[in-house]
Amino acid sequence: MQLLDFALSIPSSPLCVLAEVGSISSVTSLPFNPIKLVCLVSWIYLCLYFVQRIQFSPLVPHRYKPVAYIVALFAGPILLLLLLIVDTARKSSETGDGIFETIRQQVKQVVAGMRSARLRRDTKDPTIKLLDSSGRSINDIYGHGDARRQESHVLELTEQIIANALEHRASDILIDPVDELTSTIRLRIDGVLRTVKTVKAEICKAVVNSIKAVSSMDISEKRRPQDGAFIAKKGEMTASFRVASAGVLSGEKLSIRVLNQDAGTFSLADAGLSEKQCSIIQKAVSKPSGMVLMCGPTGSGKTTTMYAMLNAIDAFTRNVITVEDPIEAVLPKASQIEINPKADITFAKTLRSVLRQDPDVICVGEIRDEETAEIALRASQTGHLVLATVHSDSNASALVRLMDLGVSPLLLSSGLSLLISQRLLRLLCERCKQPAQLNKSLIHEFRLKGIDSTNMFDAEGCKHCEGTGYYGRTPICDIMVVTSQLKADIADSKALIAELRTKGKRKDRSRLRREGLKKVAVGITSLKEVKRVVG
């Protein structure tokens, strides 16, 4: 009887079970739909994300931002979906694959990107450390590592900016206030500025203060220009930075120069000079006396080439002393002296003391005034080899500038032995460069000049070069040997200055252009790059 009661209690079909479950769930149903709630939260999050992107985007004009905010609040995810559909359709038409095949490839790329990012994160080097000149870390400066949460976030952002600059081979970091609300962070990579980040003005002020603190600068002074320096360490790598601040309209501007630590190991061949140019320079630096003068604008690689010249000198048999501001790279075989105007250590005073230390070779980081120029030129006349740099546009401009500083034409003619004007051209990325598409008139012009145009390439852009089409730089030089005829012309300064002002600069530019075209003809760089740099 008990078995019969149990059998009768069993439902006749699974549908009865489902019905009973449904009736139970209807009694205990939730007051909201979880799926709808998740969709609503995701929609709100995406809308707010688009509003934030618009707020700090330089692409949207300031007066149109309120309208853009309203559109993003209501239609942000729809715009994202439309952009994805358009991008997928465009890629499908370009590749000839179907829509679903294109979507499958995009999903594969996203998954591969996530895996590679995770792998890089797992195998990355130790975190970067910022140190002042005395070796204290930025955390110690901010209170022996016990910084507040907000300060800790600022320090992490500062270290991230410096690490990003080193990773992308930047030569300069510029922090510029755009207006009262935003500031931009730009990197000069291969001589060209790129905006890499836009941040709020308050956060940027804190980053500027942290860099000024580690550079031993006064963080309370916002208007007067200041100079400083700091060091960054990441694993076994060490990089030095030179910092300059200036008060501007919307706040404080910071310029950070990344000093080239590898310059001390460069040879003339490593610097990218041709065999003929290396031979001329090697002959000049092998002489016991005379002056080799490097000319060019800021960032044209003058110091790196000058270090390559010093490495070509036998430092075991010759006493080499350098006077620099600042010391950019360590030369183990040379005695390096750094200028410090705050301590009254100037180029002129240091050069006078160097002449009493029995030098064979003197390297002057930069000729800035008449006194430094005269001491260096007189040293080149008294049995010393002098290497120096001067900021000028060309060799002709360098001669004119030295004469304008008040240097005697007779002293200039007897001291100079070689002038080198230099520029840096970006190298085409080997992974994506494409054959150049030249018109018939240009090909005909190259044939008349005896230039082969079959090996010319143009920039394309890929992931390796970050879409620029260029990776790395190479120098082009205009070398002027100071012959006895040129020495006589320099002594007759009035006639020479008139000629240099009218024709000299044009001649120097044409010689630089010719050197650039030689590198275009062998596929090293492009015509657009030569035109950008030389004109």
N, C-alpha and C positions, 0 to 999 in steps of 0.2 A: 504493500500500500504506500509505503514511503517512496519507493522507486517510482510509482505511478504519479505521485504528486510532484516529484522532481522533474519527470519528463514533461508533464503539463506546464511546468513553470518555464521551460526552455522556449524562446521565440521560434516561431515557425519558419522565419527567413531572415537573412541579414538585413533586409530593408527595415524590418521591425527594430533592429538594433539602431540603425541610422536614425530612424524616426524618434526613438527614445532619446538618443544623444542630442538630436536637434531640439527636442522639447526641453531637455535639461539646459542646453546652451541658450535657448530663448529666455529661460527663466533667469540665468546668470549672465546675460549679455553685457558687454562693456558699454559705458556711456559715450564712447567715441570710437572711431575707426582708426586703428594704429597705422594702417597703410596711408590713409589720407593725412594723418598727422606728420608722418615722415616726409611725404611729398611737400607738405606746406613748409616745414622747417627747411628742407633743402632749397625750395624756391626762394624763401626769405634770405637764406645764406648766400645764394648765388647773386641775388639782387644787390645785397650789401657789398659783396665782393666786387661787382662791376662798378658800384659807386666809388669804392675806394680806389680802384684802378684809374677811373676818370679823374678823381681828385688830384692825383699826383702825376697824371700823364701830361707831357708837354705838347702832345698832338692836339689836345682840345683847347681852343682859345679861352681865356679867363671869362669873358663875357657870356660865352655859350655854356659854361659849366652848369648853372642852375637847371637849364633845359635838359642837358645831358643827364643830370642826376634823376630828374623825374622820369625820363625815358628808361633809364637803367633800373629804377625801382619797380617798374611795372613790366618791362619787356626784356630785362637782361638775359635770362636763359633762352628766350625765343631768338634773340639776336645771335647768341652763341650757337644755337642749333642751326640757324640759317647759314652762319659762316662755315660750320662744319660740313653742311650739305654742299655748299658752293665749292669748298676746297676739295671735297671728295670727287665731285663731278668734274672739276678741272683736272685733277690728277688722273682720273679715269680716261678722259679724252686725250690727254697727253701720252699716256702709256698704251692706250688701246685695250686695256683690260676692262672687264665688267665692273659694275658698281660693287657687287659683293666681294669680288676678288681684291679690289682696291681697299675696301674696308678691312678685309682679312690681313692685308699687308700692313696697314696702318696699326692695327692691333698688335701685330708681331713686333713692329718697330717700338711701340710704347713699352711692351713687355721687355724687350731687349734693353731699352734705355733704362728702365727701372732696375734690371739686373746689374747693368754696368755701373749705375750710380751706387747701388748697394755694395758692389765689389770695391769701387774706389773708396767708399766710406770705410769699409772694413780694413783696407790696406793702405790707408793714407798715412802720411808722415806725422810725427808728433806736432802738436799745435805750435803755432808761431809765438815767439816771445819778443816783446818790444822792450829795449833797454836804453837807458840814457848813457851819457858819456862816461859816467862813473860805474856802470854795470848794474844799476838798480832797475828792477822790472817795473812796468807800468802799474802792476797791482800793488807793489810796495809803495810807490809814490802816492797811490790813492788810499793808503791806510793799512799797509802790511797784509794785504789780501782779504781784509774784512770789509770790503766795499758793500754798500747797500745793493738791493736787487736792481734798482734802476741804473746805478753806476756800473754794475756788473754787465748789464745789457749793452751799455754804451761801450765798455771796454771790448766786449766780444765783437761789436760792430766795427770798432777801430781796427782790431786785429784782422778781421775778415777783409777790410778794404786793403790793408797792406799785403795780406797774403794773396788776394786776387790780383793786385798789381804785379807781384813777383811771378805769379803763375802765367800771366799773359805777356811777360817780357816788356812791361811798360817802362818808359824812361822818365815819365813825370806823372804825378797825381795832382789834379787841380780840384779844389773844393770851392765852389762859387755860389754865393747867395743869389738866387734869381729874383725873389721878392721877399716880402715880410713873412711869407708862409712856407716857402719851399727853397731848397738848395739842391744843386746838382754835384755829382762826383764824376769827374772825367779822367780818362787815362790816355796818355799819349803813347800809342803803340805803333812802332815803325814810323815815327815822325808825324802821325795823324791822330788828332784827338777823337775820342769816342765817349759818349755819355753812357755810363754803365749803371747809374743809380740816381734816383730822385728821392730825397728824403725830406721830412718835415724840418723846418728851420730850427725848432727847439732841439731836436735830436742832433742836427748837424752842428749846432753851437757846442753841445757837449762833446762831440767827436773832435772838433777843433781844439777845445780846451784840453782834452786828453793828449792830443798830439803835441800841443804846446808844452804841456807839463813834462812829457817824456823827453822833449827837446831842450829842456832847461830854459824856457821862455816864460815871460811874465804873463799869466793868464788874465790878470786884471786890466792889462793894457790892450785896448781894442783898436786904437786909432793910429798910433805910431808904428812904422814898419819895424819888424824884429827878424832876427836870424837865429837859427838853431840847428841841431843835428841829433840824430838818434840811430840806433842799431837794431836790426831785426835778426833773430836766430830761429831757424827751423831745422831741427836735426843737426846735421853737421854743416849746413849752409849758413853763411853770415852775409848780410847785406847792409850797406850804409846808406843813410838818407840825409839830405840837406833840406832844411825847411825855411821858408820865407813867408811872413804874414804881412798883410796890408789892410787897412780899414777902407771899405768901399761903401757905396750908397746904402745898400740893404743889409749891411753887417760886416763881416770880416772874411777876407779871402785868404786861402792858404795854398801855397805852391810847394810841392814836395818833389825834389829831384832824386831819382834812384841812381846811385853811383855805380858805375860798371866795375864790379870787383874782378872780372876776368881780364881787364885791360892790361894788367901787369904781366900776363903770360903771352900776349900777342906778339907775333913777329910781323915783319913787313908783308910777307906772303899771306899770312893769316888775315891781315887787315883788308885784303882784296885788291891790292895794287898789282899792276902788270909787271912783267919781268923787266921791261925797259925802265919803268918808273922806280922799281926797287933798286936797280943798278945805279941810277942817278942819285937817289937818296943815300944809298950805301957809300957811294964815293964821297958825298958831302960830309957825312958823319964820321968818315975815316980820317978826315983832315984834322990837324992839331988845333986849328983856330978857324974863326968865321962864325957867322950867325945863320941859322936855318929858321926861317919865320913861317909859321903856319897861320893861314888866314881863313876866315869863313864866319858865317853867322852862328848864333847860339844853336847847339844841337847838331852840328855838322860833323861831329866825330874828330875834332882837332886833337883833343887830349889823348884819345885812344891811339891815333896815328903817332903822336909824339912819344907815347910809351913804347910803341913798336920800334921807333928809332932808338930809344934808350936801350931796348933789349938787343939791338944790333951792335951796340958798343961793347967792347971788351972791358967789363967793369973790374976785372982782376988786375989789369995793368994801368987803369985810368981811374982817378978819383971823381966819382959822379955825385953831384949834389943837386937836389931839386928844391925849388921854392914854389909852393902851391897854395891855392885857396879854393876849396879844401883839398886834402890828399884823397884822390879818388880810388887808388889801388896801391897795394904794397909792392914795392920793388926791392927784393931782398938784397940786391947787389948795389943799391944806391942809398945815400943818406938823404932822407926826406924831411923838409922843414915846412910846417904849416903856418900860414899867415893868421894873425889874431889882432885886428885893429883895436879891440877893446883893451888889449894889453900893450898897445903901441908897438906891435910887431908888424911892420909894413913891408911891402916888397922892396922899397928903396933901402931901408935900414938893414933888412936881412941880406940883401945883395952885397952891401958894403962889408958886412961881417963874413959872408961866404968867401969873398975875395982874399980874406986873411987865413983861409983854411986850406990853402994849396989845392984848389980844384983844377981838374983837367976839363971836365964837362960840367956846365951849369945849365939847368933847365928852369926857365921862368914860366910859371903857369899862365900868366897873362900880363901883357904890357898895357897899363892903364893911364900912365901919366908921363910927363916929359922926363922927370928924374929917373924913373925906372928904365925908360928907353935909353937914356944917355949912359947910365951905368952898364947896361947890358951890351950896348954897342962898343963902349970903351973896353969892356972885358974881352970882346971878340977880337979887338985889335992887339991885345997884350998877351996873346998866346993861349986863349981859352976858346973852346968850342961852346957856343951858346945856342940852345934850342928854346924857342919862345913862341907864344901864340898871341894873336891880336884879333879883335872882333872887327871884321871888315867884309865887304861884299866880294872883293876880288883882289888880285895882286896889285893892280893899279891903285885901287882904293886904299890898300895898306900903305903904299908909299906916300900917297897924298896925306893920309892921316898922320903918319909919323912926322911929316914935314909940318903939318898944321899944329902938332903938339909942340913944335919949336926945336926939333932935332936939327942940328947943322947938316946941310946937304953933303958937305965934305965928310963928316963923321958917318953919315948913312951910306955913302958910296964906298967907303973903305971898309965898313964892318960887315955889310950884307954879302952872303955868298949864295943863298938859295931861298926862293919864295915858293910856297905851295898853297894854292887855293883849293878848298875841298868842299864837296857836297855829298849827301847820302841819298841813294836811290833805293826804293823798295824792290826786293827780289820777287819775281813771279813765283807763285806757289807751284811746285813741281807736280802736285797731285791733280790740279784742275786747269792748268793753263791751256788755252786753245789757240790754234793757228790764227794769226791776225788776218782780218778781212780788209785789204788795202784797195783803194781805188786805182784806176789805171794811171792817172796823172802822178800820183805819189810813187807808184812803182817805176814809172819813167824817170822821175826825178832822182830816185835812188840809183837807177842804172847809170845816169849821167855822172853821179858822184862815185861810181864804182862800188856801191854798197849792195850786197846780196840780201834780198828781202824774203827769200824762201824760208829762212829759219826764224822769222819774227813771230811773236806770240802776243796774245792779249790776256788780261785777267778775266777769270770766270767766276770764281768763288765756290768754296766748299766748306765742310765742317772743320777741316784741319786749319784753314786760314780764317775761320769765322766769317765767311762770306765776302771777304775783301778781295780775294784773288792774289794777295801778296803775303809773303812770310819771310822776315829777315830783311837786312839792308846791306848794300855794298857801296864803297866810296868811288867817286870819280874825282880826279885831281887835275889841276892845271899847274904844271911845274915850270917855274921861270928861273933859269940859271943866270946869275948876275955876272955877265961877261965884262971884259974891260971896256967895251963900247958902251954898255949900259951904265957902268960906273961913271964914265965921262958924262953921259946924259944926266945922271942923277946929280952930279956936281953942278951942272948947268941947270939949276932947279927951275928957273922961270920958264924956259922953253919946255922942259919935261912936264911940269905941272899942267901947262896949257894943253899939251898933247894928251896927257893921261885923263884929264877931265872930259875931253871931247871923244877920244877914240879908244883909250885904254880899257875902260870898262866893257865896251862893246866887243873888243877883241878877246878879252878874257872869257866873256860869256860864250862866244862862238867856239872857243877851244874846249870849254866844259861841255857844250852841246855835242861837239865832235866825239869826245870821250864817252858821252852817254849813248850816242848812236852806235858806237862799237859794241856796247853791251846789249843794245837792242838787236843788233844783227846776229848775235850768237844765242838769242833767246833767253837772256838773263833777266831782262826787264822789258817794259813796254814803252811805246812812243808816248802814251798819255802820261806816264810817270816822268819821263825826261822833260816833257813840256811843263808839267806841274812844278818840278824842282828848278829847272834852268830857265824855262820860258821860251 
